Amino acid sequence: MAHLESGHSYVSVEFEIFGKVQGVYFTKYCRDRSTELDIVGWVKNSKRGTIMGKMQGPKANVEGMIAWLSNEGSPGSKIERCDLMNFEYLARKEFNGFSIRF
């Protein structure tokens, strides 16, 4: 497989958000914001009180979403931090749409 360069259209990243992020409609706001930004993937409440997910989309849009996940979030949320894992470039998106998982 050829080495993936930043010329590829899409990036993929997994995230986990810590803080007061459950019970404040965080997953719904995350899905709605991602859909507006042409980002696909999924988000869910974890058993340990965090929000976890994976998103894929144009690099600038994903960076904007990372800023939202790190600093803004849903009304009533209090974000302590957003950890990012497994950042990679993609030739194409691997999901259709953005879903909330349970």
ROVORO-450676 format. One record per atom (N, C-alpha, C, O): residue in three letters; chain; residue number from 1; atom name; x, y negated, z. Coordinates in steps of 0.001 Angstrom, whole numbers. Layout:
% ROVORO-450676
[r "ALA", "A", NUM, "CA", [X, Y, Z]],
...
//
This chain:
% ROVORO-450676
[r "MET", "A", 1, "N", [839, 1190, 0]],
[r "MET", "A", 1, "CA", [0, 0, 0]],
[r "MET", "A", 1, "C", [878, -1246, 0]],
[r "MET", "A", 1, "O", [1863, -1318, 735]],
[r "ALA", "A", 2, "N", [524, -2210, -813]],
[r "ALA", "A", 2, "CA", [1314, -3429, -926]],
[r "ALA", "A", 2, "C", [1270, -4218, 373]],
[r "ALA", "A", 2, "O", [284, -4175, 1109]],
[r "HIS", "A", 3, "N", [2353, -4938, 645]],
[r "HIS", "A", 3, "CA", [2390, -5784, 1842]],
[r "HIS", "A", 3, "C", [1345, -6885, 1707]],
[r "HIS", "A", 3, "O", [1267, -7551, 674]],
[r "LEU", "A", 4, "N", [544, -7075, 2751]],
[r "LEU", "A", 4, "CA", [-520, -8079, 2691]],
[r "LEU", "A", 4, "C", [45, -9464, 2987]],
[r "LEU", "A", 4, "O", [624, -9695, 4048]],
[r "GLU", "A", 5, "N", [-125, -10362, 2058]],
[r "GLU", "A", 5, "CA", [340, -11736, 2230]],
[r "GLU", "A", 5, "C", [-837, -12632, 2535]],
[r "GLU", "A", 5, "O", [-1991, -12221, 2405]],
[r "SER", "A", 6, "N", [-551, -13848, 2936]],
[r "SER", "A", 6, "CA", [-1621, -14771, 3320]],
[r "SER", "A", 6, "C", [-2438, -15223, 2110]],
[r "SER", "A", 6, "O", [-3440, -15918, 2276]],
[r "GLY", "A", 7, "N", [-2037, -14848, 915]],
[r "GLY", "A", 7, "CA", [-2810, -15176, -269]],
[r "GLY", "A", 7, "C", [-4134, -14428, -331]],
[r "GLY", "A", 7, "O", [-5028, -14797, -1092]],
[r "HIS", "A", 8, "N", [-4257, -13371, 476]],
[r "HIS", "A", 8, "CA", [-5522, -12638, 503]],
[r "HIS", "A", 8, "C", [-6608, -13519, 1084]],
[r "HIS", "A", 8, "O", [-6352, -14388, 1918]],
[r "SER", "A", 9, "N", [-7834, -13276, 623]],
[r "SER", "A", 9, "CA", [-8927, -14191, 929]],
[r "SER", "A", 9, "C", [-9353, -14178, 2383]],
[r "SER", "A", 9, "O", [-9777, -15207, 2909]],
[r "TYR", "A", 10, "N", [-9250, -13052, 3033]],
[r "TYR", "A", 10, "CA", [-9896, -12899, 4330]],
[r "TYR", "A", 10, "C", [-8922, -12521, 5437]],
[r "TYR", "A", 10, "O", [-7872, -11925, 5198]],
[r "VAL", "A", 11, "N", [-9306, -12887, 6650]],
[r "VAL", "A", 11, "CA", [-8577, -12429, 7825]],
[r "VAL", "A", 11, "C", [-9552, -11690, 8731]],
[r "VAL", "A", 11, "O", [-10764, -11896, 8667]],
[r "SER", "A", 12, "N", [-9004, -10835, 9567]],
[r "SER", "A", 12, "CA", [-9786, -10047, 10513]],
[r "SER", "A", 12, "C", [-9131, -10195, 11877]],
[r "SER", "A", 12, "O", [-7905, -10170, 11986]],
[r "VAL", "A", 13, "N", [-9944, -10350, 12918]],
[r "VAL", "A", 13, "CA", [-9400, -10431, 14270]],
[r "VAL", "A", 13, "C", [-10430, -9900, 15264]],
[r "VAL", "A", 13, "O", [-11634, -10097, 15099]],
[r "GLU", "A", 14, "N", [-9938, -9232, 16285]],
[r "GLU", "A", 14, "CA", [-10789, -8777, 17384]],
[r "GLU", "A", 14, "C", [-10637, -9776, 18521]],
[r "GLU", "A", 14, "O", [-9575, -10375, 18694]],
[r "PHE", "A", 15, "N", [-11703, -9953, 19295]],
[r "PHE", "A", 15, "CA", [-11646, -10932, 20383]],
[r "PHE", "A", 15, "C", [-12330, -10398, 21634]],
[r "PHE", "A", 15, "O", [-13208, -9538, 21573]],
[r "GLU", "A", 16, "N", [-11897, -10941, 22777]],
[r "GLU", "A", 16, "CA", [-12565, -10668, 24044]],
[r "GLU", "A", 16, "C", [-12593, -11972, 24823]],
[r "GLU", "A", 16, "O", [-11563, -12624, 24994]],
[r "ILE", "A", 17, "N", [-13776, -12352, 25297]],
[r "ILE", "A", 17, "CA", [-13956, -13627, 25970]],
[r "ILE", "A", 17, "C", [-14263, -13370, 27443]],
[r "ILE", "A", 17, "O", [-15140, -12577, 27785]],
[r "PHE", "A", 18, "N", [-13520, -14060, 28302]],
[r "PHE", "A", 18, "CA", [-13645, -13919, 29754]],
[r "PHE", "A", 18, "C", [-14275, -15181, 30332]],
[r "PHE", "A", 18, "O", [-14112, -16273, 29788]],
[r "GLY", "A", 19, "N", [-14992, -15022, 31436]],
[r "GLY", "A", 19, "CA", [-15623, -16149, 32105]],
[r "GLY", "A", 19, "C", [-17086, -15835, 32367]],
[r "GLY", "A", 19, "O", [-17487, -14673, 32421]],
[r "LYS", "A", 20, "N", [-17877, -16891, 32528]],
[r "LYS", "A", 20, "CA", [-19326, -16701, 32678]],
[r "LYS", "A", 20, "C", [-19916, -16707, 31268]],
[r "LYS", "A", 20, "O", [-20330, -17744, 30750]],
[r "VAL", "A", 21, "N", [-19940, -15530, 30672]],
[r "VAL", "A", 21, "CA", [-20319, -15439, 29260]],
[r "VAL", "A", 21, "C", [-21473, -14465, 29009]],
[r "VAL", "A", 21, "O", [-21951, -14362, 27880]],
[r "GLN", "A", 22, "N", [-21922, -13757, 30033]],
[r "GLN", "A", 22, "CA", [-23087, -12885, 29869]],
[r "GLN", "A", 22, "C", [-24299, -13541, 30519]],
[r "GLN", "A", 22, "O", [-24175, -14262, 31510]],
[r "GLY", "A", 23, "N", [-25475, -13279, 29944]],
[r "GLY", "A", 23, "CA", [-26702, -13852, 30466]],
[r "GLY", "A", 23, "C", [-26911, -15303, 30036]],
[r "GLY", "A", 23, "O", [-27767, -15996, 30584]],
[r "VAL", "A", 24, "N", [-26128, -15762, 29055]],
[r "VAL", "A", 24, "CA", [-26253, -17143, 28567]],
[r "VAL", "A", 24, "C", [-26408, -17162, 27033]],
[r "VAL", "A", 24, "O", [-26044, -18134, 26372]],
[r "TYR", "A", 25, "N", [-26957, -16064, 26487]],
[r "TYR", "A", 25, "CA", [-27219, -15939, 25041]],
[r "TYR", "A", 25, "C", [-25960, -16111, 24193]],
[r "TYR", "A", 25, "O", [-26033, -16551, 23045]],
[r "PHE", "A", 26, "N", [-24806, -15762, 24765]],
[r "PHE", "A", 26, "CA", [-23541, -15952, 24050]],
[r "PHE", "A", 26, "C", [-23512, -15154, 22750]],
[r "PHE", "A", 26, "O", [-23080, -15660, 21714]],
[r "THR", "A", 27, "N", [-23979, -13891, 22807]],
[r "THR", "A", 27, "CA", [-23901, -13052, 21600]],
[r "THR", "A", 27, "C", [-24787, -13609, 20488]],
[r "THR", "A", 27, "O", [-24411, -13561, 19317]],
[r "LYS", "A", 28, "N", [-25959, -14138, 20843]],
[r "LYS", "A", 28, "CA", [-26856, -14694, 19837]],
[r "LYS", "A", 28, "C", [-26242, -15939, 19198]],
[r "LYS", "A", 28, "O", [-26259, -16081, 17975]],
[r "TYR", "A", 29, "N", [-25703, -16834, 20014]],
[r "TYR", "A", 29, "CA", [-25056, -18032, 19474]],
[r "TYR", "A", 29, "C", [-23851, -17666, 18615]],
[r "TYR", "A", 29, "O", [-23605, -18280, 17577]],
[r "CYS", "A", 30, "N", [-23106, -16659, 19059]],
[r "CYS", "A", 30, "CA", [-21941, -16195, 18307]],
[r "CYS", "A", 30, "C", [-22358, -15676, 16933]],
[r "CYS", "A", 30, "O", [-21738, -16002, 15921]],
[r "ARG", "A", 31, "N", [-23413, -14866, 16909]],
[r "ARG", "A", 31, "CA", [-23903, -14336, 15633]],
[r "ARG", "A", 31, "C", [-24373, -15471, 14717]],
[r "ARG", "A", 31, "O", [-24033, -15504, 13535]],
[r "ASP", "A", 32, "N", [-25159, -16400, 15274]],
[r "ASP", "A", 32, "CA", [-25694, -17486, 14449]],
[r "ASP", "A", 32, "C", [-24580, -18359, 13889]],
[r "ASP", "A", 32, "O", [-24602, -18720, 12713]],
[r "ARG", "A", 33, "N", [-23607, -18698, 14729]],
[r "ARG", "A", 33, "CA", [-22483, -19531, 14284]],
[r "ARG", "A", 33, "C", [-21657, -18800, 13234]],
[r "ARG", "A", 33, "O", [-21240, -19402, 12244]],
[r "SER", "A", 34, "N", [-21417, -17501, 13442]],
[r "SER", "A", 34, "CA", [-20642, -16713, 12483]],
[r "SER", "A", 34, "C", [-21347, -16654, 11129]],
[r "SER", "A", 34, "O", [-20707, -16783, 10085]],
[r "THR", "A", 35, "N", [-22664, -16459, 11151]],
[r "THR", "A", 35, "CA", [-23437, -16389, 9906]],
[r "THR", "A", 35, "C", [-23332, -17705, 9139]],
[r "THR", "A", 35, "O", [-23183, -17706, 7917]],
[r "GLU", "A", 36, "N", [-23409, -18830, 9863]],
[r "GLU", "A", 36, "CA", [-23262, -20148, 9217]],
[r "GLU", "A", 36, "C", [-21900, -20299, 8557]],
[r "GLU", "A", 36, "O", [-21777, -20963, 7527]],
[r "LEU", "A", 37, "N", [-20870, -19682, 9146]],
[r "LEU", "A", 37, "CA", [-19494, -19842, 8658]],
[r "LEU", "A", 37, "C", [-19070, -18746, 7676]],
[r "LEU", "A", 37, "O", [-17890, -18633, 7344]],
[r "ASP", "A", 38, "N", [-20037, -17935, 7209]],
[r "ASP", "A", 38, "CA", [-19720, -16852, 6267]],
[r "ASP", "A", 38, "C", [-18726, -15859, 6883]],
[r "ASP", "A", 38, "O", [-17831, -15350, 6209]],
[r "ILE", "A", 39, "N", [-18911, -15602, 8178]],
[r "ILE", "A", 39, "CA", [-18080, -14631, 8883]],
[r "ILE", "A", 39, "C", [-18920, -13379, 9143]],
[r "ILE", "A", 39, "O", [-20084, -13468, 9534]],
[r "VAL", "A", 40, "N", [-18315, -12220, 8922]],
[r "VAL", "A", 40, "CA", [-18996, -10950, 9170]],
[r "VAL", "A", 40, "C", [-18328, -10254, 10344]],
[r "VAL", "A", 40, "O", [-17212, -10598, 10734]],
[r "GLY", "A", 41, "N", [-19027, -9269, 10904]],
[r "GLY", "A", 41, "CA", [-18458, -8502, 11999]],
[r "GLY", "A", 41, "C", [-19510, -8152, 13023]],
[r "GLY", "A", 41, "O", [-20667, -7904, 12681]],
[r "TRP", "A", 42, "N", [-19103, -8132, 14300]],
[r "TRP", "A", 42, "CA", [-20028, -7752, 15361]],
[r "TRP", "A", 42, "C", [-19584, -8366, 16680]],
[r "TRP", "A", 42, "O", [-18440, -8793, 16835]],
[r "VAL", "A", 43, "N", [-20517, -8400, 17626]],
[r "VAL", "A", 43, "CA", [-20249, -8902, 18971]],
[r "VAL", "A", 43, "C", [-21104, -8115, 19952]],
[r "VAL", "A", 43, "O", [-22193, -7663, 19599]],
[r "LYS", "A", 44, "N", [-20619, -7946, 21186]],
[r "LYS", "A", 44, "CA", [-21404, -7232, 22187]],
[r "LYS", "A", 44, "C", [-20977, -7639, 23592]],
[r "LYS", "A", 44, "O", [-19877, -8153, 23794]],
[r "ASN", "A", 45, "N", [-21863, -7404, 24565]],
[r "ASN", "A", 45, "CA", [-21528, -7530, 25978]],
[r "ASN", "A", 45, "C", [-20772, -6275, 26384]],
[r "ASN", "A", 45, "O", [-21210, -5164, 26083]],
[r "SER", "A", 46, "N", [-19647, -6437, 27061]],
[r "SER", "A", 46, "CA", [-18920, -5261, 27542]],
[r "SER", "A", 46, "C", [-19394, -4912, 28948]],
[r "SER", "A", 46, "O", [-20039, -5714, 29623]],
[r "LYS", "A", 47, "N", [-19060, -3700, 29370]],
[r "LYS", "A", 47, "CA", [-19463, -3254, 30707]],
[r "LYS", "A", 47, "C", [-18724, -4003, 31803]],
[r "LYS", "A", 47, "O", [-19167, -4006, 32951]],
[r "ARG", "A", 48, "N", [-17601, -4641, 31472]],
[r "ARG", "A", 48, "CA", [-16837, -5349, 32512]],
[r "ARG", "A", 48, "C", [-17110, -6849, 32556]],
[r "ARG", "A", 48, "O", [-16332, -7612, 33129]],
[r "GLY", "A", 49, "N", [-18219, -7265, 31945]],
[r "GLY", "A", 49, "CA", [-18642, -8644, 32081]],
[r "GLY", "A", 49, "C", [-18057, -9610, 31066]],
[r "GLY", "A", 49, "O", [-18222, -10823, 31191]],
[r "THR", "A", 50, "N", [-17373, -9075, 30062]],
[r "THR", "A", 50, "CA", [-16822, -9928, 29007]],
[r "THR", "A", 50, "C", [-17667, -9795, 27739]],
[r "THR", "A", 50, "O", [-18597, -8991, 27671]],
[r "ILE", "A", 51, "N", [-17321, -10596, 26750]],
[r "ILE", "A", 51, "CA", [-17900, -10471, 25412]],
[r "ILE", "A", 51, "C", [-16788, -9957, 24507]],
[r "ILE", "A", 51, "O", [-15675, -10483, 24518]],
[r "MET", "A", 52, "N", [-17093, -8929, 23727]],
[r "MET", "A", 52, "CA", [-16097, -8370, 22813]],
[r "MET", "A", 52, "C", [-16653, -8397, 21405]],
[r "MET", "A", 52, "O", [-17866, -8358, 21201]],
[r "GLY", "A", 53, "N", [-15746, -8464, 20425]],
[r "GLY", "A", 53, "CA", [-16217, -8416, 19051]],
[r "GLY", "A", 53, "C", [-15088, -8379, 18059]],
[r "GLY", "A", 53, "O", [-13908, -8365, 18408]],
[r "LYS", "A", 54, "N", [-15495, -8364, 16806]],
[r "LYS", "A", 54, "CA", [-14556, -8373, 15688]],
[r "LYS", "A", 54, "C", [-15157, -9244, 14609]],
[r "LYS", "A", 54, "O", [-16343, -9131, 14300]],
[r "MET", "A", 55, "N", [-14337, -10121, 14028]],
[r "MET", "A", 55, "CA", [-14854, -10975, 12958]],
[r "MET", "A", 55, "C", [-13899, -10998, 11785]],
[r "MET", "A", 55, "O", [-12683, -10870, 11927]],
[r "GLN", "A", 56, "N", [-14507, -11169, 10608]],
[r "GLN", "A", 56, "CA", [-13744, -11217, 9363]],
[r "GLN", "A", 56, "C", [-14341, -12295, 8480]],
[r "GLN", "A", 56, "O", [-15560, -12439, 8385]],
[r "GLY", "A", 57, "N", [-13460, -13051, 7834]],
[r "GLY", "A", 57, "CA", [-13941, -14096, 6937]],
[r "GLY", "A", 57, "C", [-12787, -14935, 6430]],
[r "GLY", "A", 57, "O", [-11623, -14609, 6664]],
[r "PRO", "A", 58, "N", [-13111, -16023, 5729]],
[r "PRO", "A", 58, "CA", [-12057, -16927, 5246]],
[r "PRO", "A", 58, "C", [-11240, -17446, 6441]],
[r "PRO", "A", 58, "O", [-11803, -17744, 7494]],
[r "LYS", "A", 59, "N", [-9923, -17553, 6276]],
[r "LYS", "A", 59, "CA", [-9034, -17889, 7392]],
[r "LYS", "A", 59, "C", [-9453, -19164, 8112]],
[r "LYS", "A", 59, "O", [-9506, -19179, 9342]],
[r "ALA", "A", 60, "N", [-9751, -20229, 7384]],
[r "ALA", "A", 60, "CA", [-10115, -21505, 8020]],
[r "ALA", "A", 60, "C", [-11393, -21352, 8846]],
[r "ALA", "A", 60, "O", [-11507, -21926, 9929]],
[r "ASN", "A", 61, "N", [-12351, -20581, 8337]],
[r "ASN", "A", 61, "CA", [-13615, -20370, 9059]],
[r "ASN", "A", 61, "C", [-13387, -19566, 10326]],
[r "ASN", "A", 61, "O", [-13945, -19877, 11379]],
[r "VAL", "A", 62, "N", [-12558, -18522, 10218]],
[r "VAL", "A", 62, "CA", [-12263, -17700, 11391]],
[r "VAL", "A", 62, "C", [-11537, -18544, 12442]],
[r "VAL", "A", 62, "O", [-11811, -18417, 13636]],
[r "GLU", "A", 63, "N", [-10617, -19401, 12006]],
[r "GLU", "A", 63, "CA", [-9918, -20274, 12954]],
[r "GLU", "A", 63, "C", [-10902, -21216, 13644]],
[r "GLU", "A", 63, "O", [-10771, -21483, 14838]],
[r "GLY", "A", 64, "N", [-11890, -21721, 12898]],
[r "GLY", "A", 64, "CA", [-12919, -22562, 13498]],
[r "GLY", "A", 64, "C", [-13743, -21798, 14512]],
[r "GLY", "A", 64, "O", [-14111, -22333, 15558]],
[r "MET", "A", 65, "N", [-14033, -20543, 14199]],
[r "MET", "A", 65, "CA", [-14811, -19706, 15112]],
[r "MET", "A", 65, "C", [-13999, -19383, 16364]],
[r "MET", "A", 65, "O", [-14552, -19335, 17463]],
[r "ILE", "A", 66, "N", [-12694, -19162, 16209]],
[r "ILE", "A", 66, "CA", [-11832, -18915, 17370]],
[r "ILE", "A", 66, "C", [-11866, -20125, 18302]],
[r "ILE", "A", 66, "O", [-11923, -19968, 19522]],
[r "ALA", "A", 67, "N", [-11832, -21323, 17735]],
[r "ALA", "A", 67, "CA", [-11899, -22545, 18547]],
[r "ALA", "A", 67, "C", [-13231, -22594, 19307]],
[r "ALA", "A", 67, "O", [-13268, -22947, 20485]],
[r "TRP", "A", 68, "N", [-14323, -22235, 18617]],
[r "TRP", "A", 68, "CA", [-15643, -22223, 19264]],
[r "TRP", "A", 68, "C", [-15680, -21200, 20402]],
[r "TRP", "A", 68, "O", [-16190, -21485, 21486]],
[r "LEU", "A", 69, "N", [-15137, -20008, 20147]],
[r "LEU", "A", 69, "CA", [-15125, -18942, 21157]],
[r "LEU", "A", 69, "C", [-14248, -19314, 22350]],
[r "LEU", "A", 69, "O", [-14521, -18902, 23478]],
[r "SER", "A", 70, "N", [-13200, -20089, 22103]],
[r "SER", "A", 70, "CA", [-12232, -20429, 23149]],
[r "SER", "A", 70, "C", [-12668, -21615, 23991]],
[r "SER", "A", 70, "O", [-12353, -21687, 25179]],
[r "ASN", "A", 71, "N", [-13396, -22550, 23377]],
[r "ASN", "A", 71, "CA", [-13648, -23832, 24036]],
[r "ASN", "A", 71, "C", [-15112, -24192, 24235]],
[r "ASN", "A", 71, "O", [-15454, -24860, 25211]],
[r "GLU", "A", 72, "N", [-15977, -23764, 23332]],
[r "GLU", "A", 72, "CA", [-17350, -24253, 23349]],
[r "GLU", "A", 72, "C", [-18324, -23190, 23858]],
[r "GLU", "A", 72, "O", [-18859, -23306, 24960]],
[r "GLY", "A", 73, "N", [-18543, -22181, 23068]],
[r "GLY", "A", 73, "CA", [-19457, -21112, 23470]],
[r "GLY", "A", 73, "C", [-20902, -21568, 23519]],
[r "GLY", "A", 73, "O", [-21243, -22646, 23032]],
[r "SER", "A", 74, "N", [-21743, -20745, 24107]],
[r "SER", "A", 74, "CA", [-23169, -21063, 24184]],
[r "SER", "A", 74, "C", [-23417, -22033, 25335]],
[r "SER", "A", 74, "O", [-22610, -22122, 26261]],
[r "PRO", "A", 75, "N", [-24546, -22768, 25276]],
[r "PRO", "A", 75, "CA", [-24892, -23645, 26397]],
[r "PRO", "A", 75, "C", [-24998, -22821, 27685]],
[r "PRO", "A", 75, "O", [-25625, -21761, 27690]],
[r "GLY", "A", 76, "N", [-24397, -23294, 28762]],
[r "GLY", "A", 76, "CA", [-24460, -22569, 30027]],
[r "GLY", "A", 76, "C", [-23306, -21608, 30239]],
[r "GLY", "A", 76, "O", [-23128, -21101, 31346]],
[r "SER", "A", 77, "N", [-22514, -21344, 29202]],
[r "SER", "A", 77, "CA", [-21361, -20461, 29373]],
[r "SER", "A", 77, "C", [-20189, -21250, 29966]],
[r "SER", "A", 77, "O", [-20094, -22466, 29798]],
[r "LYS", "A", 78, "N", [-19303, -20534, 30660]],
[r "LYS", "A", 78, "CA", [-18071, -21140, 31160]],
[r "LYS", "A", 78, "C", [-16934, -20204, 30756]],
[r "LYS", "A", 78, "O", [-16725, -19158, 31370]],
[r "ILE", "A", 79, "N", [-16213, -20592, 29725]],
[r "ILE", "A", 79, "CA", [-15166, -19738, 29152]],
[r "ILE", "A", 79, "C", [-13868, -19932, 29915]],
[r "ILE", "A", 79, "O", [-13376, -21051, 30058]],
[r "GLU", "A", 80, "N", [-13321, -18826, 30402]],
[r "GLU", "A", 80, "CA", [-12000, -18882, 31041]],
[r "GLU", "A", 80, "C", [-10905, -18738, 29992]],
[r "GLU", "A", 80, "O", [-9949, -19513, 29964]],
[r "ARG", "A", 81, "N", [-11059, -17740, 29136]],
[r "ARG", "A", 81, "CA", [-10079, -17561, 28063]],
[r "ARG", "A", 81, "C", [-10647, -16652, 26985]],
[r "ARG", "A", 81, "O", [-11611, -15919, 27205]],
[r "CYS", "A", 82, "N", [-10025, -16718, 25818]],
[r "CYS", "A", 82, "CA", [-10379, -15861, 24689]],
[r "CYS", "A", 82, "C", [-9111, -15154, 24235]],
[r "CYS", "A", 82, "O", [-8184, -15792, 23736]],
[r "ASP", "A", 83, "N", [-9068, -13843, 24405]],
[r "ASP", "A", 83, "CA", [-7921, -13049, 23963]],
[r "ASP", "A", 83, "C", [-8165, -12567, 22538]],
[r "ASP", "A", 83, "O", [-9263, -12121, 22207]],
[r "LEU", "A", 84, "N", [-7142, -12657, 21702]],
[r "LEU", "A", 84, "CA", [-7233, -12204, 20311]],
[r "LEU", "A", 84, "C", [-6300, -11023, 20103]],
[r "LEU", "A", 84, "O", [-5175, -11005, 20603]],
[r "MET", "A", 85, "N", [-6789, -10029, 19351]],
[r "MET", "A", 85, "CA", [-6011, -8827, 19103]],
[r "MET", "A", 85, "C", [-6139, -8408, 17638]],
[r "MET", "A", 85, "O", [-7138, -8699, 16981]],
[r "ASN", "A", 86, "N", [-5124, -7730, 17146]],
[r "ASN", "A", 86, "CA", [-5178, -7075, 15824]],
[r "ASN", "A", 86, "C", [-5536, -8037, 14700]],
[r "ASN", "A", 86, "O", [-6428, -7760, 13898]],
[r "PHE", "A", 87, "N", [-4838, -9167, 14643]],
[r "PHE", "A", 87, "CA", [-5034, -10123, 13547]],
[r "PHE", "A", 87, "C", [-4413, -9541, 12278]],
[r "PHE", "A", 87, "O", [-3265, -9098, 12291]],
[r "GLU", "A", 88, "N", [-5174, -9545, 11184]],
[r "GLU", "A", 88, "CA", [-4632, -9027, 9922]],
[r "GLU", "A", 88, "C", [-5299, -9689, 8731]],
[r "GLU", "A", 88, "O", [-6412, -10208, 8821]],
[r "TYR", "A", 89, "N", [-4589, -9656, 7611]],
[r "TYR", "A", 89, "CA", [-5141, -10155, 6359]],
[r "TYR", "A", 89, "C", [-5849, -9026, 5627]],
[r "TYR", "A", 89, "O", [-5406, -7878, 5666]],
[r "LEU", "A", 90, "N", [-6951, -9353, 4959]],
[r "LEU", "A", 90, "CA", [-7742, -8357, 4242]],
[r "LEU", "A", 90, "C", [-7955, -8801, 2800]],
[r "LEU", "A", 90, "O", [-8034, -9995, 2511]],
[r "ALA", "A", 91, "N", [-8045, -7840, 1914]],
[r "ALA", "A", 91, "CA", [-8416, -8144, 532]],
[r "ALA", "A", 91, "C", [-9925, -8357, 428]],
[r "ALA", "A", 91, "O", [-10395, -9137, -400]],
[r "ARG", "A", 92, "N", [-10681, -7650, 1281]],
[r "ARG", "A", 92, "CA", [-12143, -7798, 1261]],
[r "ARG", "A", 92, "C", [-12692, -7542, 2659]],
[r "ARG", "A", 92, "O", [-12059, -6888, 3488]],
[r "LYS", "A", 93, "N", [-13882, -8074, 2895]],
[r "LYS", "A", 93, "CA", [-14516, -7884, 4201]],
[r "LYS", "A", 93, "C", [-15002, -6443, 4346]],
[r "LYS", "A", 93, "O", [-15370, -5800, 3363]],
[r "GLU", "A", 94, "N", [-14999, -5948, 5572]],
[r "GLU", "A", 94, "CA", [-15378, -4551, 5835]],
[r "GLU", "A", 94, "C", [-16784, -4420, 6405]],
[r "GLU", "A", 94, "O", [-17259, -3304, 6621]],
[r "PHE", "A", 95, "N", [-17453, -5533, 6650]],
[r "PHE", "A", 95, "CA", [-18804, -5490, 7216]],
[r "PHE", "A", 95, "C", [-19762, -6240, 6298]],
[r "PHE", "A", 95, "O", [-19354, -7125, 5545]],
[r "ASN", "A", 96, "N", [-21034, -5876, 6369]],
[r "ASN", "A", 96, "CA", [-22082, -6652, 5707]],
[r "ASN", "A", 96, "C", [-22819, -7417, 6801]],
[r "ASN", "A", 96, "O", [-23545, -6817, 7594]],
[r "GLY", "A", 97, "N", [-22640, -8711, 6850]],
[r "GLY", "A", 97, "CA", [-23329, -9508, 7846]],
[r "GLY", "A", 97, "C", [-22681, -9424, 9212]],
[r "GLY", "A", 97, "O", [-21653, -8773, 9392]],
[r "PHE", "A", 98, "N", [-23301, -10096, 10174]],
[r "PHE", "A", 98, "CA", [-22784, -10150, 11542]],
[r "PHE", "A", 98, "C", [-23854, -9620, 12469]],
[r "PHE", "A", 98, "O", [-24985, -10107, 12459]],
[r "SER", "A", 99, "N", [-23506, -8615, 13278]],
[r "SER", "A", 99, "CA", [-24513, -7958, 14108]],
[r "SER", "A", 99, "C", [-24193, -8042, 15588]],
[r "SER", "A", 99, "O", [-23034, -8185, 15979]],
[r "ILE", "A", 100, "N", [-25230, -7950, 16406]],
[r "ILE", "A", 100, "CA", [-25069, -7822, 17842]],
[r "ILE", "A", 100, "C", [-25180, -6339, 18163]],
[r "ILE", "A", 100, "O", [-26178, -5700, 17831]],
[r "ARG", "A", 101, "N", [-24157, -5793, 18808]],
[r "ARG", "A", 101, "CA", [-24167, -4373, 19158]],
[r "ARG", "A", 101, "C", [-24546, -4211, 20621]],
[r "ARG", "A", 101, "O", [-24334, -5102, 21444]],
[r "PHE", "A", 102, "N", [-25110, -3052, 20918]],
[r "PHE", "A", 102, "CA", [-25532, -2764, 22298]],
[r "PHE", "A", 102, "C", [-24893, -1481, 22792]],
[r "PHE", "A", 102, "O", [-25127, -1072, 23930]],
//
